[in-house]
Amino acid sequence: MEHGSGGRATGELIREIFESQFDSDVLSEMEDAAVVPGDATIAMTTDSFVVTPLEFPGGDIGRLCICGTVNDLCMRGATPKYITCGFILEEGADIPTLRRIVKSMADIAKEAGVKIVAGDTKVIEGNGGIYINTAGVGFVSKSVDIKAKNAKPGDAIIVSGNVGDHHAAILSQRMNIKNSIESDNAPLQDMVTALIQEEIPVHVLRDVTRGGLGTVLKELAMASRLSFCIEQEKLPVTPQVQSFCGLLGLDPLYMGNEGKLVAIVPEEYAAKAVEIIRSCKYGENACIIGKICAPKKDTDAGTLIMNTEIGGQRYLDILQGEGLPRIC
């Protein structure tokens, strides 16, 4: 289970098993979607969704799978166009639940401007589970080049909204804890399109999913070989999620989301970028949380440092162990 957490064990599994055998320059970039040549420049991605429970406050596995696929394409600056979906249904799966999930997929696909163009269904022995695999294709303008290695010293780090909502909603549902927390699962294509159309020179985009904001930023720091510095007092966390984390001893930095992104842009464009994101649906709480620095020495390369509210510094790493529950 630890290998599916999105943390260090997941990274080891990917590097040692998949990357070592597939040996692809494109795959080895380890971005959310692969940008490959063709008659036009296209982005491709694939994902699988195994969340429990199937329906939760603010969404369900159907909405989640479309949002997750759309967002992975957006993180390379692509305009999402087409999605395929494969359903693996365990014997005993509830048909009314399946109908609601499929309708949810159709509704959010329409909002995101993508078409579901192919699919497959398998029924297997089991206990009523529903699992969905997707593939997505989008088109990338030739002027767009967004990837982790483009980060530069002096860049600002922006997060598009409150962190931890999805993880807290799923965990609350599984533990039967009554609160008002809802999942943030949402498609982010409007804010990415707006940033590009307003000619913001976006260096890096990454959606904040498994492993949480801490894992995402540490991975980006390692990929760019730069030093990332964030401010604890600027991290956007709702009082409800903060209290929930305090109750269970959880860290909001490692709580997953399904409708938030990190944008890294030159400092002089940061305020404008935040304004653009806030003007978009799902981006009203966007804020600047830190900056990127050139490493002063070799050991500083790839570090993620948080300046704490009490005046100290905390060196952050990738999520260790299993991030319960399975959130996607």
C-alpha positions as CSV (number, residue, x, y, z in Angstrom):
1,M,0.0,0.0,0.0
2,E,2.9,2.4,0.7
3,H,3.9,2.1,-3.0
4,G,0.6,3.7,-3.9
5,S,0.8,6.6,-1.6
6,G,2.4,9.1,-4.0
7,G,5.4,9.5,-1.7
8,R,9.0,8.2,-1.7
9,A,8.1,4.5,-2.1
10,T,5.9,5.4,-5.2
11,G,8.9,7.2,-6.7
12,E,11.2,4.3,-6.1
13,L,8.7,1.9,-7.7
14,I,8.4,4.1,-10.8
15,R,12.1,4.6,-11.2
16,E,13.3,1.1,-10.5
17,I,10.5,-0.9,-12.3
18,F,8.9,1.2,-15.0
19,E,11.4,3.9,-16.0
20,S,14.3,1.5,-16.0
21,Q,12.6,-0.7,-18.6
22,F,10.6,1.7,-20.7
23,D,13.8,3.9,-21.2
24,S,12.0,6.9,-22.8
25,D,13.4,10.5,-22.7
26,V,9.8,11.8,-22.7
27,L,8.7,9.5,-19.8
28,S,11.8,10.3,-17.8
29,E,10.8,13.9,-17.6
30,M,8.3,12.7,-15.1
31,E,5.7,15.4,-15.9
32,D,2.0,15.1,-15.5
33,A,1.5,14.6,-19.3
34,A,3.9,13.7,-22.1
35,V,4.4,16.2,-24.9
36,V,5.2,14.4,-28.1
37,P,5.6,15.4,-31.8
38,G,3.0,14.7,-34.5
39,D,1.1,16.6,-37.2
40,A,0.4,19.0,-34.2
41,T,2.1,19.0,-30.8
42,I,0.0,16.8,-28.5
43,A,0.0,16.0,-24.8
44,M,-1.0,12.6,-23.6
45,T,-1.6,11.2,-20.1
46,T,-3.2,8.2,-18.4
47,D,-4.5,7.6,-14.9
48,S,-6.4,5.1,-12.8
49,F,-9.0,5.9,-10.1
50,V,-9.7,3.6,-7.2
51,V,-11.0,5.9,-4.5
52,T,-13.1,4.7,-1.6
53,P,-15.9,5.7,-1.0
54,L,-17.1,6.0,-4.6
55,E,-19.2,9.1,-3.6
56,F,-18.1,11.7,-1.2
57,P,-19.0,15.3,-0.2
58,G,-18.3,17.5,-3.3
59,G,-17.9,14.7,-5.8
60,D,-17.5,11.1,-6.8
61,I,-15.1,8.8,-8.7
62,G,-16.7,9.9,-12.0
63,R,-16.1,13.6,-11.5
64,L,-12.7,12.8,-10.1
65,C,-11.5,10.8,-13.1
66,I,-12.4,13.5,-15.6
67,C,-10.9,16.4,-13.5
68,G,-7.7,14.4,-12.8
69,T,-7.1,13.7,-16.5
70,V,-8.0,17.2,-17.7
71,N,-5.7,18.7,-15.1
72,D,-2.7,16.5,-16.0
73,L,-3.0,17.7,-19.5
74,C,-3.3,21.3,-18.4
75,M,-0.1,21.1,-16.4
76,R,1.8,21.0,-19.7
77,G,-0.1,24.0,-21.1
78,A,-2.2,21.7,-23.3
79,T,-5.9,22.3,-24.2
80,P,-7.6,19.1,-23.3
81,K,-9.7,17.6,-26.1
82,Y,-10.4,13.9,-25.8
83,I,-10.7,11.3,-23.1
84,T,-11.1,7.5,-23.1
85,C,-12.4,5.6,-20.1
86,G,-12.2,2.0,-19.1
87,F,-14.5,0.6,-16.4
88,I,-13.6,-2.4,-14.2
89,L,-16.7,-3.4,-12.4
90,E,-16.7,-6.0,-9.6
91,E,-19.7,-8.3,-9.5
92,G,-22.3,-6.8,-7.3
93,A,-21.6,-3.2,-8.3
94,D,-24.7,-1.0,-7.6
95,I,-26.3,0.0,-10.9
96,P,-28.0,3.2,-9.6
97,T,-24.6,4.3,-8.2
98,L,-22.9,3.6,-11.6
99,R,-25.6,5.7,-13.3
100,R,-24.8,8.6,-11.0
101,I,-21.1,8.2,-11.6
102,V,-21.5,8.2,-15.4
103,K,-23.8,11.2,-15.3
104,S,-21.2,13.0,-13.2
105,M,-18.5,12.2,-15.7
106,A,-20.7,13.6,-18.6
107,D,-21.5,16.8,-16.7
108,I,-18.0,17.7,-15.8
109,A,-16.6,16.7,-19.2
110,K,-19.0,19.2,-20.7
111,E,-17.9,21.9,-18.3
112,A,-14.2,21.1,-19.1
113,G,-14.8,21.2,-22.8
114,V,-13.6,17.6,-23.5
115,K,-15.2,14.7,-25.3
116,I,-15.3,11.1,-24.0
117,V,-14.6,9.3,-27.3
118,A,-13.9,5.7,-26.5
119,G,-14.2,3.3,-23.6
120,D,-14.2,-0.3,-22.4
121,T,-16.0,-2.3,-19.7
122,K,-14.9,-5.4,-17.8
123,V,-16.8,-7.2,-15.1
124,I,-14.8,-9.3,-12.7
125,E,-15.5,-11.2,-9.5
126,G,-15.4,-9.1,-6.4
127,N,-17.5,-7.2,-3.8
128,G,-19.1,-4.4,-5.8
129,G,-16.1,-2.1,-6.4
130,I,-15.9,0.3,-9.4
131,Y,-12.5,1.3,-10.8
132,I,-11.9,3.6,-13.8
133,N,-8.9,4.0,-16.0
134,T,-8.6,7.1,-18.3
135,A,-6.4,8.3,-21.1
136,G,-6.4,12.0,-22.2
137,V,-5.2,13.9,-25.3
138,G,-4.7,17.6,-25.7
139,F,-3.0,20.0,-28.0
140,V,-0.1,22.3,-27.1
141,S,0.7,25.6,-28.8
142,K,4.2,25.7,-30.3
143,S,4.9,28.8,-28.2
144,V,4.2,26.9,-24.9
145,D,6.9,25.1,-23.0
146,I,6.0,24.3,-19.4
147,K,8.0,21.8,-17.4
148,A,9.9,21.5,-14.1
149,K,13.3,22.2,-15.5
150,N,12.2,25.6,-16.6
151,A,12.1,27.0,-13.0
152,K,14.5,29.9,-12.5
153,P,16.1,31.6,-9.4
154,G,13.9,34.5,-8.4
155,D,10.6,32.8,-9.6
156,A,7.6,33.1,-7.4
157,I,5.6,30.1,-6.2
158,I,1.9,30.4,-6.5
159,V,-0.8,28.0,-5.2
160,S,-4.3,28.3,-6.7
161,G,-6.2,27.8,-3.4
162,N,-6.7,26.1,-0.1
163,V,-4.8,22.8,0.4
164,G,-6.0,19.6,2.0
165,D,-9.7,19.8,1.2
166,H,-10.1,16.6,-0.9
167,H,-8.0,14.4,1.4
168,A,-9.9,15.7,4.5
169,A,-13.3,15.1,2.8
170,I,-12.4,11.5,1.9
171,L,-10.9,10.7,5.3
172,S,-13.9,12.3,7.1
173,Q,-16.3,10.1,5.1
174,R,-14.4,6.9,5.8
175,M,-14.1,7.7,9.5
176,N,-17.8,8.9,9.7
177,I,-16.6,12.2,11.1
178,K,-19.4,14.9,10.6
179,N,-18.1,18.2,9.3
180,S,-18.7,20.7,6.4
181,I,-15.5,19.8,4.5
182,E,-16.0,19.1,0.8
183,S,-13.7,17.8,-1.9
184,D,-12.1,20.4,-4.2
185,N,-12.1,18.1,-7.3
186,A,-12.4,20.5,-10.2
187,P,-11.1,21.0,-13.8
188,L,-8.4,23.7,-14.0
189,Q,-8.3,24.4,-17.7
190,D,-9.8,27.9,-17.5
191,M,-7.1,29.3,-15.3
192,V,-4.3,27.7,-17.3
193,T,-5.8,29.0,-20.6
194,A,-6.2,32.5,-19.0
195,L,-2.5,32.6,-17.9
196,I,-1.4,31.6,-21.4
197,Q,-3.7,34.0,-23.2
198,E,-2.6,36.9,-21.0
199,E,1.0,36.0,-21.9
200,I,2.2,35.2,-18.5
201,P,5.5,33.4,-19.0
202,V,4.6,30.3,-16.9
203,H,7.7,28.2,-16.2
204,V,6.1,25.3,-14.3
205,L,2.7,24.0,-13.5
206,R,1.9,21.0,-11.4
207,D,-1.4,19.9,-9.8
208,V,-1.4,19.1,-6.1
209,T,-2.7,15.5,-5.8
210,R,-1.3,12.5,-3.9
211,G,1.5,13.4,-1.5
212,G,0.2,16.9,-1.1
213,L,1.9,20.3,-1.6
214,G,5.0,19.4,0.3
215,T,5.7,16.4,-2.0
216,V,5.0,18.3,-5.2
217,L,7.3,21.2,-4.3
218,K,10.1,18.9,-3.2
219,E,9.8,17.0,-6.4
220,L,10.0,20.2,-8.4
221,A,13.0,21.4,-6.4
222,M,14.8,18.1,-7.1
223,A,14.0,18.2,-10.8
224,S,15.2,21.8,-11.2
225,R,18.2,21.5,-8.8
226,L,17.2,24.7,-7.2
227,S,16.2,25.7,-3.6
228,F,12.5,26.3,-2.9
229,C,11.5,28.5,0.0
230,I,7.9,28.9,1.3
231,E,6.3,30.8,4.1
232,Q,4.1,28.9,6.6
233,E,2.0,31.9,7.4
234,K,1.0,32.2,3.7
235,L,-0.1,28.7,3.2
236,P,-3.9,28.7,2.4
237,V,-5.7,26.2,4.7
238,T,-9.3,26.6,5.8
239,P,-10.0,26.7,9.6
240,Q,-12.1,23.5,9.2
241,V,-9.2,21.5,7.5
242,Q,-6.7,23.0,10.0
243,S,-8.8,21.8,12.9
244,F,-9.4,18.4,11.3
245,C,-5.6,18.0,10.8
246,G,-5.0,19.0,14.4
247,L,-7.5,16.5,15.7
248,L,-5.9,13.6,13.8
249,G,-2.2,14.7,14.0
250,L,-2.0,15.3,10.2
251,D,0.0,17.9,8.3
252,P,-1.9,20.0,5.7
253,L,1.3,20.1,3.6
254,Y,1.0,16.4,2.9
255,M,-2.8,16.3,2.4
256,G,-3.9,15.7,-1.2
257,N,-6.1,17.8,-3.4
258,E,-7.8,17.3,-6.7
259,G,-8.5,20.9,-7.8
260,K,-5.4,22.9,-7.0
261,L,-2.3,23.7,-8.9
262,V,1.1,25.2,-8.3
263,A,2.3,27.8,-10.8
264,I,5.9,29.0,-10.9
265,V,6.3,32.3,-12.8
266,P,8.9,35.2,-12.9
267,E,8.6,37.4,-9.8
268,E,7.6,40.4,-11.9
269,Y,4.6,38.6,-13.3
270,A,3.5,37.0,-10.0
271,A,0.9,39.6,-8.9
272,K,-0.7,39.6,-12.3
273,A,-0.8,35.8,-12.4
274,V,-2.5,35.7,-9.0
275,E,-5.1,38.2,-10.2
276,I,-5.8,36.1,-13.3
277,I,-6.2,32.9,-11.3
278,R,-8.5,34.5,-8.8
279,S,-10.7,35.7,-11.6
280,C,-11.3,32.1,-12.7
281,K,-13.7,29.6,-11.3
282,Y,-12.0,27.5,-8.6
283,G,-9.1,30.0,-8.2
284,E,-10.5,32.6,-5.8
285,N,-8.1,31.9,-3.0
286,A,-4.9,31.9,-5.0
287,C,-1.8,33.4,-3.4
288,I,2.0,33.6,-3.5
289,I,3.5,31.3,-0.9
290,G,7.2,31.6,-1.6
291,K,10.1,31.9,-4.1
292,I,12.9,30.0,-5.7
293,C,16.6,30.7,-5.0
294,A,19.9,29.6,-6.5
295,P,21.6,27.1,-4.2
296,K,24.5,28.7,-2.3
297,K,26.3,25.3,-2.2
298,D,25.8,21.9,-3.8
299,T,24.0,20.5,-0.8
300,D,21.3,23.2,-1.2
301,A,20.3,22.0,-4.6
302,G,16.9,20.4,-4.5
303,T,16.0,21.6,-1.1
304,L,12.5,22.7,0.1
305,I,12.6,25.0,3.1
306,M,9.6,26.4,5.0
307,N,10.0,29.5,7.2
308,T,7.8,28.8,10.2
309,E,5.5,31.1,12.0
310,I,7.7,31.1,15.0
311,G,10.8,32.2,13.1
312,G,12.5,28.9,12.5
313,Q,13.2,26.9,9.4
314,R,11.9,23.4,8.5
315,Y,13.4,21.3,5.8
316,L,10.7,19.4,4.0
317,D,10.9,16.1,2.2
318,I,8.8,13.9,0.1
319,L,5.9,12.1,1.9
320,Q,7.2,9.1,3.8
321,G,5.0,6.0,4.2
322,E,1.4,5.5,3.2
323,G,-0.8,8.6,2.9
324,L,-4.2,7.2,4.0
325,P,-6.8,7.0,2.6
326,R,-6.6,6.4,-1.1
327,I,-7.8,9.7,-2.4
328,C,-8.0,9.1,-6.1
